[in-house]
Amino acid sequence: LETIRQYGREKLSDSGEAEQVREWHAGYYLALAEAAEPELKRAGQVVWLERLERDRDNLRAAMRWLLGRGEVEEAARLGWALWLFWGIRAHFAEGRRSMEQALSMKGGVVMPASARAKALYVAGMMANYQGDHRSAEPLVEESLGLFRELEDKLGTAYALSNAGFAALGQGQHQRAITLIEESVDLFLEEEEKWGAAIELGFLAVAWRNRGDHGLAKRLAERGLALSRKVGERQTITSALYTLAILAQTERDHERAKDLFEEGLNLSAELGNDADIAHCLEGLASIAAAEGTIVRAARLWGAEEALLEKIEAAVYTYVPDRSLHRSQVVAARSQLEEKAFEVAWEEGRTMKPEQAIEYALDRSTTPETAAPETYPAGLSAREVEVLRLVAQGMTNAEVAEELFISSRTVSWHLGTIYRKLGFNSRTEATRFVVEHGLL
C-alpha cells in the first residue's frame, strides 16, 4: 500500500540511513542487471526477462538514484546491461531517456570514454527501435569511434551493428551491408555467436532489399542455424521473419505461414510486442493473398493496435511500409467498405493473447469475406460457432468440434453478440432458426 510505503520512507529518512540504503539498493540492482545481461542472450532468457520485468520499478529507482547522484559511469553500466531487456519488452522511451540524461549531465560530471561509448550505443539503439534513425546515426557513429579508439573489439562489433541498423532504416542498403558484414566478422572473431546470428539476419534483410533474394535466403538460413545452436529466441525470430518474407515473394504461402507462426509463438514467449506485430502483419498479408479478407483485416487491426500500444509505428525488418499499404488497399477493394472497417475494428479490440490465438487458428473451413452471404455481417466461422451453439453445445464442445480453444470460442461469441445486439445463447439460437442458418 502507498500509505505503508510513505510511512516506511519517512521512518528510513528519520533514521539517517536513507542514503546508505539507497546506495545498497542501487548496487544490488546493478549487479542483478549485469548478471542478467549474458543470460538474455541464451536459452534461459525468458526466465530472466520475467525476473527483470518483476523488478522493473526497482531498476527504475536504481537508475534515478544513480543519475540524481551524478553516478554516470554506473548509470551507463546499468543501461548497457538492460538494453536488450528494454528492446525486447519495448521499453524504448525509458531506455533512451535515461541514457540521454546520463550523457547530458552538467556540473563538472565527467563520463569515462568506455562508459560514454556504452551510453551512446544504448541511446542510439533505443532511437533505432523507435524508428528515429536520423537521431540515432550521430549517437551510434560517436559510439563506434570511441569503441575503436579503446580497441574494444566486441564493443566495436555492437556499435557497427547499431550503425548498420541506422543505415538500413534510412534505406542506405549498401552502407548497411558494409557495416553489418564487418560486425559479423568481429563477432565471430570474438566468439560472440549471439551477435553474429542476429546480424546475419539483418544482413539478409539488407541483401533482400537490394534484390538478391538468393543470397538473402542463404544468409538467413545460416543465421537461423546459428541461432538455434545458441537457443536465443530473438535471433531465431529475426531469421524466421526474413525467411517468411522471402517465401511470400516466391508465393510459397504455406511455408511462409509456418515460419510466421513459429516466430509468433517465440515472440509471445518473449513478450516481444513489436515482433508479435511483425508476425501478425505477415499472417494478415497471407490471409489477404488467399482471399480471406475478413481475417486479414482483423489481423491488421490487431497489429495496428499493438504498435500504437508500444508507441512504435515502425518495423525493424521492413522499414518501407509502401508494400503493406498497397496490400491493405487491394484487400479493402475486395470487400464492402463497412464490413472491412468492422473487421478491422474487431481486430483492434482484441487483447494481444486473443490476437495471437486467432492468428494461429487454422480453420478447417476458410472464412469468407462476403458480408452479404450471411446476415449481420457474420463470417463463415462465426456462423459455424452459432450453429453448434444452437444445437445446445457448450463452449468446450464447440471448441472440440472445431479444433480450437474454448477461449477462442468465447471470443467468437462475444463478437457475434456485439454484431447481433444479443446477450444470450437463447437469443442467438432464435436468430439461427429465424434466418435458416442450421
Secondary structure per residue as TSV (DSSP state, phi and psi in degrees):
chain	resnum	aa	ss	phi	psi
A	1	L	-	360.0	143.7
A	2	E	H	-62.7	-35.2
A	3	T	H	-64.6	-39.3
A	4	I	H	-67.9	-38.5
A	5	R	H	-61.6	-45.0
A	6	Q	H	-63.4	-41.5
A	7	Y	H	-62.4	-45.1
A	8	G	H	-62.0	-40.5
A	9	R	H	-64.1	-40.6
A	10	E	H	-63.7	-43.2
A	11	K	H	-64.8	-40.1
A	12	L	H	-64.0	-42.1
A	13	S	H	-62.9	-42.2
A	14	D	H	-63.6	-28.8
A	15	S	H	-73.9	-16.4
A	16	G	T	78.4	8.7
A	17	E	-	-109.5	9.6
A	18	A	H	-59.2	-46.4
A	19	E	H	-63.7	-39.4
A	20	Q	H	-65.2	-42.2
A	21	V	H	-66.1	-41.0
A	22	R	H	-63.1	-36.9
A	23	E	H	-66.0	-44.1
A	24	W	H	-60.9	-43.1
A	25	H	H	-60.1	-49.0
A	26	A	H	-63.4	-40.4
A	27	G	H	-63.4	-40.5
A	28	Y	H	-63.4	-45.5
A	29	Y	H	-77.1	-26.3
A	30	L	H	-65.4	-43.7
A	31	A	H	-64.3	-39.4
A	32	L	H	-62.9	-46.2
A	33	A	H	-62.7	-40.7
A	34	E	H	-71.4	-27.9
A	35	A	H	-72.1	-33.7
A	36	A	H	-74.8	-31.2
A	37	E	H	-52.8	-51.8
A	38	P	H	-69.1	-29.2
A	39	E	H	-70.3	-24.9
A	40	L	T	-68.5	-12.2
A	41	K	T	-108.1	17.6
A	42	R	S	-128.4	-178.2
A	43	A	T	-63.5	-27.3
A	44	G	T	-89.0	21.4
A	45	Q	H	-63.2	-32.4
A	46	V	H	-61.5	-41.9
A	47	V	H	-59.8	-43.3
A	48	W	H	-72.5	-34.4
A	49	L	H	-61.1	-44.0
A	50	E	H	-65.6	-39.3
A	51	R	H	-61.2	-45.8
A	52	L	H	-67.6	-36.1
A	53	E	H	-64.8	-40.7
A	54	R	H	-63.0	-34.4
A	55	D	T	-99.7	20.9
A	56	R	H	-60.2	-40.3
A	57	D	H	-64.2	-38.9
A	58	N	H	-66.9	-40.6
A	59	L	H	-63.9	-40.0
A	60	R	H	-62.7	-44.2
A	61	A	H	-62.9	-39.9
A	62	A	H	-63.7	-43.5
A	63	M	H	-63.8	-43.8
A	64	R	H	-59.7	-42.2
A	65	W	H	-66.9	-43.7
A	66	L	H	-61.5	-44.2
A	67	L	H	-67.7	-39.2
A	68	G	H	-63.5	-30.4
A	69	R	T	-88.6	-4.0
A	70	G	T	75.3	19.1
A	71	E	-	-83.7	68.7
A	72	V	H	-70.7	-30.9
A	73	E	H	-65.3	-44.3
A	74	E	H	-68.1	-36.3
A	75	A	H	-63.0	-41.3
A	76	A	H	-65.0	-39.4
A	77	R	H	-60.6	-42.7
A	78	L	H	-64.8	-42.9
A	79	G	H	-63.7	-40.4
A	80	W	H	-63.0	-36.8
A	81	A	H	-73.2	-27.5
A	82	L	H	-101.7	-5.4
A	83	W	H	-60.8	-37.3
A	84	L	H	-71.2	-37.8
A	85	F	H	-59.7	-48.4
A	86	W	H	-59.3	-40.2
A	87	G	H	-68.3	-46.2
A	88	I	H	-66.8	-40.4
A	89	R	T	-92.5	11.1
A	90	A	T	61.0	34.9
A	91	H	-	-93.8	49.5
A	92	F	H	-62.9	-48.7
A	93	A	H	-62.9	-40.0
A	94	E	H	-61.5	-47.7
A	95	G	H	-65.5	-43.4
A	96	R	H	-64.3	-44.9
A	97	R	H	-61.7	-43.2
A	98	S	H	-67.7	-39.3
A	99	M	H	-73.3	-36.0
A	100	E	H	-64.1	-36.9
A	101	Q	H	-65.3	-41.5
A	102	A	H	-63.7	-39.4
A	103	L	H	-72.4	-24.9
A	104	S	T	-101.2	13.7
A	105	M	-	-60.9	131.7
A	106	K	-	-103.1	-168.8
A	107	G	T	76.3	32.7
A	108	G	T	77.4	9.1
A	109	V	-	-74.8	124.3
A	110	V	-	-112.0	128.3
A	111	M	-	-100.0	125.7
A	112	P	-	-56.2	152.1
A	113	A	H	-57.4	-40.6
A	114	S	H	-65.0	-40.3
A	115	A	H	-68.9	-40.3
A	116	R	H	-63.5	-41.2
A	117	A	H	-58.5	-40.9
A	118	K	H	-70.3	-43.0
A	119	A	H	-63.6	-40.8
A	120	L	H	-63.2	-41.8
A	121	Y	H	-59.0	-48.9
A	122	V	H	-66.5	-44.6
A	123	A	H	-60.4	-42.0
A	124	G	H	-66.1	-40.4
A	125	M	H	-64.1	-42.7
A	126	M	H	-64.9	-38.6
A	127	A	H	-63.4	-40.6
A	128	N	H	-61.1	-44.6
A	129	Y	H	-59.1	-33.6
A	130	Q	T	-79.9	-4.2
A	131	G	T	83.7	6.8
A	132	D	-	-92.2	66.4
A	133	H	H	-69.7	-30.6
A	134	R	H	-64.6	-42.0
A	135	S	H	-70.4	-32.3
A	136	A	H	-68.0	-35.4
A	137	E	H	-54.5	-52.5
A	138	P	H	-65.2	-30.7
A	139	L	H	-65.9	-48.0
A	140	V	H	-73.0	-30.7
A	141	E	H	-66.2	-43.2
A	142	E	H	-65.8	-40.3
A	143	S	H	-58.9	-45.9
A	144	L	H	-61.3	-43.3
A	145	G	H	-60.9	-42.3
A	146	L	H	-66.8	-44.1
A	147	F	H	-62.0	-38.4
A	148	R	H	-65.2	-44.2
A	149	E	H	-60.1	-37.0
A	150	L	T	-79.0	-5.4
A	151	E	T	55.8	37.2
A	152	D	-	-93.9	97.8
A	153	K	H	-65.5	-42.1
A	154	L	H	-68.1	-42.7
A	155	G	H	-60.4	-40.0
A	156	T	H	-62.2	-41.0
A	157	A	H	-61.3	-44.2
A	158	Y	H	-63.8	-43.3
A	159	A	H	-65.5	-38.5
A	160	L	H	-61.5	-42.3
A	161	S	H	-64.1	-38.5
A	162	N	H	-66.5	-41.5
A	163	A	H	-65.1	-37.2
A	164	G	H	-64.2	-37.8
A	165	F	H	-59.5	-47.5
A	166	A	H	-62.3	-41.5
A	167	A	H	-66.3	-42.6
A	168	L	H	-60.4	-42.0
A	169	G	H	-66.6	-20.9
A	170	Q	T	-101.6	10.7
A	171	G	T	77.1	13.8
A	172	Q	-	-90.6	73.3
A	173	H	H	-66.1	-42.3
A	174	Q	H	-67.5	-40.3
A	175	R	H	-62.9	-41.9
A	176	A	H	-59.8	-43.1
A	177	I	H	-61.4	-45.3
A	178	T	H	-60.6	-46.7
A	179	L	H	-65.7	-46.2
A	180	I	H	-69.8	-37.3
A	181	E	H	-60.8	-41.5
A	182	E	H	-65.3	-38.5
A	183	S	H	-65.4	-40.0
A	184	V	H	-60.5	-45.9
A	185	D	H	-59.9	-43.0
A	186	L	H	-68.5	-40.8
A	187	F	H	-59.8	-44.7
A	188	L	H	-67.2	-37.3
A	189	E	H	-62.4	-37.4
A	190	E	T	-88.7	4.1
A	191	E	T	59.8	35.7
A	192	E	-	-99.3	84.4
A	193	K	H	-65.5	-33.7
A	194	W	H	-60.8	-49.3
A	195	G	H	-61.8	-42.9
A	196	A	H	-62.2	-41.0
A	197	A	H	-63.2	-47.4
A	198	I	H	-70.5	-33.2
A	199	E	H	-72.6	-30.0
A	200	L	H	-61.9	-35.4
A	201	G	H	-64.7	-44.8
A	202	F	H	-68.9	-33.7
A	203	L	H	-63.9	-38.2
A	204	A	H	-62.6	-40.6
A	205	V	H	-60.7	-44.2
A	206	A	H	-62.4	-44.2
A	207	W	H	-70.5	-32.5
A	208	R	H	-62.7	-42.1
A	209	N	H	-66.6	-26.0
A	210	R	T	-80.9	-7.9
A	211	G	T	96.9	0.3
A	212	D	-	-94.0	83.4
A	213	H	H	-70.8	-30.8
A	214	G	H	-64.5	-47.3
A	215	L	H	-66.0	-40.3
A	216	A	H	-58.6	-42.6
A	217	K	H	-65.2	-42.4
A	218	R	H	-64.5	-41.7
A	219	L	H	-65.8	-43.0
A	220	A	H	-64.7	-39.9
A	221	E	H	-66.7	-37.2
A	222	R	H	-65.4	-42.8
A	223	G	H	-63.7	-39.3
A	224	L	H	-64.9	-43.6
A	225	A	H	-61.6	-43.7
A	226	L	H	-66.9	-38.7
A	227	S	H	-62.7	-41.2
A	228	R	H	-66.2	-32.8
A	229	K	H	-65.5	-42.7
A	230	V	H	-69.1	-37.2
A	231	G	T	87.5	9.2
A	232	E	-	-92.2	126.9
A	233	R	H	-70.1	-33.3
A	234	Q	H	-61.6	-45.2
A	235	T	H	-67.6	-36.5
A	236	I	H	-62.1	-45.2
A	237	T	H	-60.9	-42.2
A	238	S	H	-57.8	-47.0
A	239	A	H	-67.6	-40.8
A	240	L	H	-60.6	-42.4
A	241	Y	H	-63.6	-45.1
A	242	T	H	-62.3	-43.9
A	243	L	H	-65.2	-34.1
A	244	A	H	-65.8	-42.8
A	245	I	H	-63.1	-41.0
A	246	L	H	-65.4	-38.3
A	247	A	H	-63.7	-38.7
A	248	Q	H	-61.6	-42.0
A	249	T	H	-59.7	-34.8
A	250	E	T	-85.7	5.7
A	251	R	T	61.7	25.2
A	252	D	-	-93.8	76.1
A	253	H	H	-66.0	-32.2
A	254	E	H	-66.4	-45.0
A	255	R	H	-66.0	-41.3
A	256	A	H	-59.9	-41.4
A	257	K	H	-63.3	-44.0
A	258	D	H	-59.0	-43.5
A	259	L	H	-68.5	-44.3
A	260	F	H	-61.3	-41.4
A	261	E	H	-66.2	-40.8
A	262	E	H	-63.6	-42.7
A	263	G	H	-62.2	-38.5
A	264	L	H	-64.6	-43.8
A	265	N	H	-60.7	-44.8
A	266	L	H	-65.8	-41.1
A	267	S	H	-64.6	-36.2
A	268	A	H	-65.7	-39.8
A	269	E	H	-61.5	-38.5
A	270	L	H	-76.5	-21.6
A	271	G	T	73.5	29.8
A	272	N	-	-92.7	93.4
A	273	D	H	-64.1	-34.0
A	274	A	H	-62.9	-45.8
A	275	D	H	-73.8	-28.3
A	276	I	H	-60.2	-44.4
A	277	A	H	-62.4	-41.9
A	278	H	H	-54.0	-48.6
A	279	C	H	-71.4	-36.1
A	280	L	H	-61.2	-42.3
A	281	E	H	-63.5	-42.2
A	282	G	H	-61.5	-44.5
A	283	L	H	-68.6	-31.8
A	284	A	H	-64.9	-42.7
A	285	S	H	-65.7	-34.3
A	286	I	H	-67.9	-43.4
A	287	A	H	-58.3	-42.2
A	288	A	H	-64.3	-41.6
A	289	A	H	-64.2	-30.0
A	290	E	T	-88.8	-1.2
A	291	G	T	89.9	4.2
A	292	T	-	-92.4	79.5
A	293	I	H	-71.6	-37.6
A	294	V	H	-60.3	-45.1
A	295	R	H	-62.0	-43.9
A	296	A	H	-60.3	-45.5
A	297	A	H	-63.2	-40.4
A	298	R	H	-62.7	-44.5
A	299	L	H	-66.7	-39.1
A	300	W	H	-63.8	-40.1
A	301	G	H	-63.1	-42.0
A	302	A	H	-64.8	-40.1
A	303	E	H	-62.0	-46.1
A	304	E	H	-60.6	-44.8
A	305	A	H	-63.0	-38.6
A	306	L	H	-67.6	-41.9
A	307	L	H	-64.5	-37.3
A	308	E	H	-65.1	-38.3
A	309	K	H	-60.9	-41.5
A	310	I	T	-94.3	5.2
A	311	E	T	54.4	48.4
A	312	A	-	-143.0	73.9
A	313	A	-	-80.2	53.3
A	314	V	-	-146.9	150.6
A	315	Y	-	-111.8	125.6
A	316	T	S	-58.1	-43.4
A	317	Y	S	-88.8	-27.2
A	318	V	-	-135.1	78.8
A	319	P	-	-65.8	-26.8
A	320	D	-	-81.9	112.5
A	321	R	-	-97.7	10.7
A	322	S	H	-64.3	-39.3
A	323	L	H	-63.9	-43.2
A	324	H	H	-58.0	-46.6
A	325	R	H	-62.3	-40.5
A	326	S	H	-66.9	-35.0
A	327	Q	H	-65.3	-41.4
A	328	V	H	-64.6	-44.8
A	329	V	H	-60.6	-44.2
A	330	A	H	-63.8	-41.9
A	331	A	H	-66.8	-41.7
A	332	R	H	-60.1	-34.8
A	333	S	T	-69.6	-14.7
A	334	Q	T	-93.9	1.2
A	335	L	S	-138.6	147.7
A	336	E	-	-57.4	135.2
A	337	E	H	-54.6	-45.1
A	338	K	H	-64.1	-41.0
A	339	A	H	-64.1	-39.0
A	340	F	H	-64.0	-44.4
A	341	E	H	-65.2	-38.4
A	342	V	H	-62.9	-45.9
A	343	A	H	-63.3	-42.1
A	344	W	H	-60.7	-44.0
A	345	E	H	-67.6	-35.5
A	346	E	H	-59.4	-40.9
A	347	G	H	-64.8	-40.0
A	348	R	H	-63.5	-30.7
A	349	T	T	-84.4	-7.5
A	350	M	S	-69.2	141.3
A	351	K	-	-73.4	154.9
A	352	P	H	-52.3	-42.7
A	353	E	H	-66.4	-32.1
A	354	Q	H	-68.5	-42.1
A	355	A	H	-62.3	-40.1
A	356	I	H	-64.4	-47.2
A	357	E	H	-64.5	-39.6
A	358	Y	H	-63.7	-42.5
A	359	A	H	-64.3	-33.2
A	360	L	H	-87.4	-4.9
A	361	D	-	-81.6	102.7
A	362	R	-	-89.9	93.7
A	363	S	-	-64.9	141.3
A	364	T	S	-70.5	-31.5
A	365	T	S	-108.1	116.5
A	366	P	-	-59.8	145.9
A	367	E	-	-71.0	141.1
A	368	T	-	-95.2	159.4
A	369	A	-	-118.5	35.7
A	370	A	-	-122.2	99.7
A	371	P	T	-64.2	-22.7
A	372	E	T	-72.4	-17.2
A	373	T	T	-69.6	-37.4
A	374	Y	S	-122.8	146.3
A	375	P	G	-66.7	153.8
A	376	A	G	62.0	19.6
A	377	G	G	70.8	22.1
A	378	L	-	-69.3	143.0
A	379	S	-	-84.7	168.8
A	380	A	H	-61.2	-40.5
A	381	R	H	-65.0	-40.1
A	382	E	H	-65.7	-36.8
A	383	V	H	-67.0	-38.6
A	384	E	H	-57.3	-47.4
A	385	V	H	-62.4	-45.3
A	386	L	H	-59.3	-43.3
A	387	R	H	-59.6	-43.9
A	388	L	H	-70.0	-37.7
A	389	V	H	-62.6	-41.6
A	390	A	H	-64.2	-22.8
A	391	Q	T	-83.8	2.3
A	392	G	T	92.2	10.0
A	393	M	-	-74.3	146.2
A	394	T	-	-79.1	169.2
A	395	N	H	-58.0	-41.3
A	396	A	H	-63.5	-40.0
A	397	E	H	-69.1	-38.4
A	398	V	H	-63.0	-43.8
A	399	A	H	-59.8	-43.2
A	400	E	H	-65.8	-39.0
A	401	E	H	-66.5	-39.0
A	402	L	H	-97.5	1.0
A	403	F	T	60.1	42.5
A	404	I	S	-129.5	177.1
A	405	S	-	-88.1	160.7
A	406	S	H	-62.2	-33.3
A	407	R	H	-65.5	-37.6
A	408	T	H	-66.9	-38.6
A	409	V	H	-60.3	-44.5
A	410	S	H	-61.1	-40.2
A	411	W	H	-64.4	-44.4
A	412	H	H	-60.2	-42.9
A	413	L	H	-63.5	-39.8
A	414	G	H	-60.7	-42.3
A	415	T	H	-64.8	-42.8
A	416	I	H	-61.0	-46.8
A	417	Y	H	-61.1	-38.1
A	418	R	H	-66.2	-41.3
A	419	K	H	-65.4	-39.5
A	420	L	H	-89.6	-14.7
A	421	G	T	74.6	24.4
A	422	F	-	-105.7	167.5
A	423	N	-	-131.2	1.6
A	424	S	S	-141.9	159.0
A	425	R	H	-68.2	-30.3
A	426	T	H	-64.0	-45.9
A	427	E	H	-64.8	-39.3
A	428	A	H	-64.4	-40.4
A	429	T	H	-63.2	-42.4
A	430	R	H	-60.9	-39.7
A	431	F	H	-61.9	-42.9
A	432	V	H	-59.9	-45.2
A	433	V	H	-66.0	-47.0
A	434	E	H	-63.3	-30.8
A	435	H	T	-101.2	9.3
A	436	G	T	62.0	39.3
A	437	L	-	-94.5	-2.0
A	438	L	-	-71.2	360.0
